Structures are given as structure tokens and as C-alpha cells.
Amino acid sequence: KSGFISYELPGSSNLQNKMKTIEKRPFTPYSVNEVEDRSLFSSRPDGFMIPSDNHNRPDEEEEHTSRPQTRTMREGTWTAKRPKSAGWGTSSSNRARIRDFQNRAYDALDEKASYTGDEYDQKGDLKPFVLFYKFLAKKPDALTKRELSDERNRLKLWIPDTVIYNDNAIQMWCYSSRDGYVYKTDTFSEKHVISKLGDGCEEDDLIAVTKQADYGKRGLMGNTLKLLSKAELKMILPNLTMGGGGEVSVIQKFIKCHGPKAFICRTCWRRDKLNYSWVITNKMGFHEELEDEELFKYCTNIHTRGACIILKTMNGAMHEETLKYMNNIVTFCE
């Protein structure tokens, strides 16, 4: 009913019952909109279905019969054997329809994990993506020293140094102090930004990432990212300081992910409901050769079809750790 592709581990009673039911069902025509189409694919641990090796092999010459299609389970994957028929089409058309099916599934998963559906209202003052950073801390001059010392007026959250330009025609710098609380200042210069983000780095080292709002038919769809070296940051800072065309822009310290691939854990907090996380991991590793820009290796690129593995979870170390900070954000914003 959700329109997403999922898989089950072999050996479960639910899976065995499904197999018994499927074996009794006769062959039905293929359609990318039918749930039964999952039988045409082999499931993988990343949650996607891939075409079975047994579909329409070129050496298959058997004629179409009315016998029921058969299914077997090999090494924990679904496989399906289907007799060749005129209605099934050629091998090239099969691949095109399978790709279309996979693209539809990935796009639906992308929309779900990016929270860009019609059910999310963006009409209020509290907006997502680059327009949200300013809510992470209160202005120093808006609070007295006594109020600043009160932990309820501060957000406990670890964030990279984040410099915000052109949001209500002002510039802000949000950062986490050594005690783990977020602070904000509007007193700094270009020299301070370069010194802080590029401390100890060479001119061609990647030190920052720029983020700008990515707008679509439904409003804000995400952030447009670009990695910057120390030399490139020096080049664009004067333009941002002077206004940068009036568009909200964020410069954030670049922090390379642990492990061989870039990934993020995107956690969703829901009032009086179960919370969950999306773990989004690049398929391309850091050490793979890439002729184009390095953005595709060092940042997750969820909006490019097939570029990431997207998994949903309700437990695990990453989910528990990020959920703790989500609770802090909700309490602070309220």
C-alpha cells in the first residue's frame, strides 16, 4: 500500500506463508503498478529489487504455456521463472520496464526520506533546510547574562561551524562551544571565517561546503551543495559578504565522514508516535576514481537516482544518538 519495495529475510514464517500462496497463483501479466511485480525481482539487503537472472534468457526457446509460474528461493533471494510469451515483450523492453519500475521506487523513497511531500506544510515561519539554522541559538543581545546561564535558553547540540548570509539581510555564525551548547554571534569578518575553517590547511584542501535553498514545484526541496577548497572559499566570501544576490547562503565547515563512504543519519521526531531514522549511504566510496567533481564522493547525493542506499530504521546506535539531539531541538524551539 505504501508503494515502496521491501524485503524479508529467509526463514521467517511470514515468508514461508507467502511462498505457499504464490506457488498456487497462476501467471499474471507484468505491470509496474502491481504489487505482484516484486516476484519478478531478487531482493537485496539495500531494500531494492533487481531482475532475476532467470528472466527471458536469450537461449530460452520454450513456447508459452498455461502452466503456473514457479518460484524458488536461492541463497536468501527471491527468484522467478516465467515462460516466454508474446505478451511479455523482448529482452530490451523488459529491461526498460524494469528500470522504470526501479526509478519509480527510488523516487518515491527519495521523496519520503527528504520530506518533500504535500503533507508537509512550509507556510509558517519555521522552515527547513538552510532556513532553519538561525533557530538553533538565540541572539546574545536578546538575553541577559542570567538568562544565558540558564540551560533552558541554550540548545545542547554538536554542529560544525555554520555561517549564515543574507537571512533577513544579516549575517550570523552558529557554533558549538566546548560544553556542547550552540551559540550565535553576528560580529565577525571574512578573515575570521577563513582562519577558523581553514586553520592548518593547504590552499587546495577541502575545508567548507556551501548550502543554498533548492526550490521545486512544492517549495523547498532541499539544499544545493558545493564543496570548497581554502582558495575557493577566499574567492566567494567577498560576494557573500556584499549580499550575494540576496539569496540565503550557508557556509559550513566540511567534516569528512568516518568509514569508506559518505553517509548521513536523518532522524524524525514525532509527538506521541514512534520515531525513526533514515540512514542514507553513498554507493561510491572515497577512494574511487572520479573524473567529475568530488561532491559525489564526499557528500550524499540522494536526489540522483541510484546514487544512494536508503534504509529506514527504528533502532541502533545512530538512531538512539541522533534522537537524543532531536529531543533537545524540539524542547528548545518550543
N, C-alpha and C positions, 0 to 999 in steps of 0.2 A: 504493500500500500504506500510505502514511503517513496518508492521509485529508486531506491539505492540497491546496489549489489552487495551481497554479504556472503559469507561462507561459514561453514561449520566444520569443526574438527572431526575426523573419522572416529567411529566407535561410540558416538552418542546414540541414545535410544531414539531421539528425535530424528536423527539422520537415517537410522535403520528403518523407521516407520515410513519416511519419505521414499526410500528406495523401494519398499514393498508396494507403495501406492503407485509410483511412477512406472514400475515394470508392468502393471496391468493396464496402463493407459495407452491407447493406440497413437500412432504418429499423427501429429497436427502440423499444419503449415507454419513456417517460421515467420515471426513478426517482431520487430524491435520493441513493440509496446506491450508484449505479453510477458507475464512472469515466468511462463514455462520456458522462455528462451534461455534461462540460466542453464538448462540441460545441454545446451549447445557448446558450453564452455567448460574449461577446467579452472577450478578456483585456486587462487594463490594466497599466500599469507598476507599480502598487502591489501587484500579486500577486493581485488578486481578479478574478473573472469577473463580467461584467454581462450582462444579457439582450441578445441580438442585436436590432437594430432590425427584423429581418425576421420575427420570430415572431408569428404569428397577428394580422396587421394586420386591423382591422375591415373593410377593403374587400376582403379576400380571400374569394372565394366559391367557389374551386375545390374540387371534391369529392376525397375521399381516394382515392388510387390506390395500387397496389402498387409503384410505381416507387421506386428507391432515393433517399434524400435526397441533396441536393447541397450541397457546401460550397465556399466561395470564401474568398480571403484579400484583404482590402482595407486598405491603409494599416497593415499590420503587426498586424491583429487577426483573430481567428477569427470567422467569421460562419457561420450555418447557416440553411438554408431547409427548412422542414418542411411538408408538405401538411396541410391541416386535416382532422381526423378526430374522430369521436365520442369515441374513447378519450383524446384529448388534453385535452379539457375546455374550459371557457370561458376568456376572456381574464383575468377576475378570479381564477379558481382558479389559472391559470398563474402570475400574479404572486405569489399567496400561497405557492405551492410553491417558486418561485424565491427568495423572501425566506427561506423556511425553510431552503433549501439554503445560502444565504449566511450565515444566522445560525449554522448548524451549523459551517460552515467557519471563521467568525470565532471562535466559542467554542473550537474545537479549537486554533486558532493562539494564542489568548489563554492557554489552559492550558499550551501548550508554552513560550511566552515568559515565563510567570510562574512556571514550575517548581512547579506545584501538583499534579502527577500522583501516582499511587500509588507510583511508583518512587522518590520522594524521601522518605527516612526523616527524621523530625523527633523521634525518641525520645532522641537524645543531648543532651549539654549545649550543643553548638554549634548554635544555632538561627538562622534567617534573619530578615530584616526588622528591626523595631525592637529585637529581642532580640540583634542581632549587634553593635551599635555598641560595646558595652562591651569587645569583644575587640580593638579597634583600638589599644589602648595599655595598658601596664602601670601599676599604681599607683605614684606617685612613692616612697611609703614602702616599697614592696616590693623596691626595688633600691638598691644602694649607689651613690655618685657614680661610682665606677669602672664599674659595670655600666651606668649610664645613659649614660655616654660611649661605650659600645660600640654601634656601629650595628646589630649583630645583635639587640639588645634594643629597637630602635625601628623603627617602620614608616614608610617613606617614602611618603607619600600626601597629596594635596591634598583636604581636606574642608572644608565650611563649619563654622562654629562650631555644635556639636551638644551640647545639654544634655539629659541623660537623668534622668528622675524615676521613682522607685518601682521600680527594678530591684533586687531584694533589699533593699528598704526604704532605699536610699541614693540620693543624687544625684551625678551625675558630669558633667563638662564636658570634651568632647574637642575638640581644635582642632589645626590645623596651624601650626607655627611658621614663621618666615621661611626657615629652612633646609629646609623641606618635610617635616619629621618630625611624626608625630602624638604629642601629649602629652595627659595626662589629669590633672584636678585635682578635688578634692571640697571645695575651700574657696572659696566664692563666695556671693553673696546675690542677691536679686531685683534690687537696684539695679545690680549688675554686669551682669546679663543684659540689662536694658533699655538700659543705657548702651552696651554692646558691639554689640548687634543693631540698635539704633535710632539710632546716632550720626549726627547731621546730618540726620535725617529728621523730617518733619512728623507730626502725630498720625494723619492718615488715610493715610499711606504704608504700602504693604505691606512688612513687614520680616522676617516669620518664617512658618514653616509648622509646624503640629503634626502629629505622626505617632503613631498608635496601632495596635495589632495588630488585624487584620481576620481573624476566625476563621470557618471554614466547616466542612463535613462532614468534610473531610480534615485539619483542623488549621489552622495559619496559612496564610492565602490571600494576604496582602499587608499593605499599610499603608493605614489610613484617614487621608486628608489634609484639612487645613483651613488656608487662608491667613489670616494675621492682620495687621492694621494695628498701629501702635505703641500706639494707645489700647486695642485689643482685647487685646494682649499684657499690658498692665498690669492688665487686669481678670482674666485667667485665672491669672496667676502665683501669687497667694496660695493658690489652691485646689490647684495642683500642689505647691507647697512643703509644704502641710499633709498631703499624701498623695494627693489627687485620686482617692479611691475605691479606692486600691490597684492601679490599672491602670498598667502601664508606659506612659509617655508621653515623647515626644521633641519638643523644640523646636529647630528648625534654622533658621539664617539663610537667608532667601529670596534666591536668586540667579536673576535673570531670564535665560533662555536667549538666546544670540545668534541673530540671524535673525528672520524674521517669525512663526515658530511655535515652540511648546514641543516639545522632543524629548529623548529620553534614548538613550544607547548602553549596553545591558546586555550585558556580556561574560561568556562562560562559559569557565572554565579546566577542562581535563580532562587527567588524567595519562595520558601515552603515547597520546594521541589528538589529533586536530585540534581546535583551539579555534575558537570562532565568536562572533559578536555579533548581538544583536537591536537594530535601530535602530527606535525607536518614536516616531512623529511625530504630533502632533495635526493633524486636518484643519482645525480652527478656528484662525484667525490672531489675533494680539494686537489688531489694530485692528478686528476685527469687533464689531458691537454685540451685546450680550447682556443680556437682562433679568434673568437669574438671577445667581447668584454668579459671581465672576471665576475660581473654581477651574478651570472647564472651559477657560479660555483660557491660563492660566499654568502649569498642571500637566498632564502626560499622564494621560489617563483611560482606560487600556487596557480596563478591565472594562465599559465602556459600549459596547455593540455599535455598530460602525461609526464610533466616535469617533476612531480612530487608524489610521494606516497602519503595518503591521508587516512589516519586511523582515529577512531573515536574511543575514548576510554573513560571509565568512572573510578579507576583506582590506579595505584602505582605511585612511585616516589615523586615523579614530576607533577602528577596531578595533585597530590597532597601538599607539596611545597608551594605551588602556584596558587592553590585555593586559599591558603593562609593569607597571602597578599591580596587576593581578591576580596576577602572579608575586610581587610584593612581599608581598601579603596572605597568599598560600599559605606562603611561606617564613617569615613572621613567626608565623603561627598554629601551624605545625608545631614 
